[in-house]
Amino acid sequence: MKNIKGPAIFLAQFMGDEAPFNSLESICKWAADLGYIGVQIPSWESRLIDLQKAAESKAYCDELKGRVEACGVQIT
């Protein structure tokens, strides 16, 4: 991981049932639009990450990282 110089945000406190707070892509785009460059993904939030799959599959982790970066932020 390279150094991140700028603000990051912990997504757990914002998760909800309505957009943009209900999916990985929409909440990451929301954070990027606010000027954040990094996001912390809560491991217990299954709408954002399948932790079991992440533990077993590097391909899944690479895909997750790519989806987040496509929104304009990085996982911290």
HUVENMO-V141453 format. One record per residue. RES is the residue in one small letter. OMEGA is omega in degrees with one decimal (* if undefined). NEAR is the number of other ideal C-beta (glycine too) atoms within 12 Angstrom. D_FIRST is the distance of its C-alpha to the first C-alpha in Angstrom with 2 decimals. Layout:
RES;OMEGA;NEAR;D_FIRST + RES;OMEGA;NEAR;D_FIRST
This chain:
m;176.4;9;0.00 + k;179.4;10;3.74 + n;176.6;10;6.61 + i;178.9;17;8.64 + k;-178.4;10;12.27 + g;-173.5;18;14.61 + p;173.7;18;15.91 + a;-175.1;24;14.54 + i;176.4;29;17.01 + f;-170.6;21;17.74 + l;-174.4;35;19.43 + a;-175.2;19;21.84 + q;-177.2;14;24.33 + f;-177.0;27;24.87 + m;179.3;28;25.24 + g;-176.8;17;28.77 + d;-178.0;10;31.14 + e;177.0;12;31.44 + a;8.0;16;29.27 + p;-171.0;22;26.80 + f;-173.2;23;25.89 + n;176.6;19;26.56 + s;-177.8;24;23.89 + l;-176.4;34;20.18 + e;-175.4;25;20.70 + s;-179.4;24;23.29 + i;176.5;37;21.64 + c;176.0;38;18.37 + k;177.4;23;20.70 + w;-179.8;27;22.65 + a;179.0;36;19.74 + a;179.4;26;18.75 + d;177.6;16;22.47 + l;177.6;20;22.64 + g;176.8;14;20.08 + y;177.5;28;17.06 + i;178.8;25;13.67 + g;175.7;29;11.87 + v;173.0;40;13.45 + q;-176.8;26;13.68 + i;178.0;34;15.41 + p;-174.4;21;18.26 + s;-178.7;19;18.51 + w;-175.3;14;22.30 + e;-173.6;24;22.58 + s;175.0;17;23.56 + r;-177.9;23;23.84 + l;-175.2;31;20.07 + i;171.1;32;18.87 + d;-172.4;20;20.87 + l;178.6;19;19.50 + q;179.1;12;21.77 + k;178.8;16;20.70 + a;179.7;21;16.98 + a;-174.2;12;17.95 + e;-169.9;11;19.91 + s;174.5;15;18.25 + k;178.7;12;15.03 + a;177.6;12;16.70 + y;179.7;18;17.07 + c;177.8;20;13.42 + d;179.0;14;12.62 + e;178.3;18;15.59 + l;177.9;28;14.64 + k;178.9;24;11.27 + g;178.2;17;13.50 + r;179.9;26;16.17 + v;-178.8;34;14.20 + e;177.0;23;12.83 + a;178.5;16;16.48 + c;176.6;28;17.61 + g;177.4;21;15.82 + v;177.4;33;13.17 + q;173.4;30;9.64 + i;179.5;33;9.26 + t;*;24;8.49
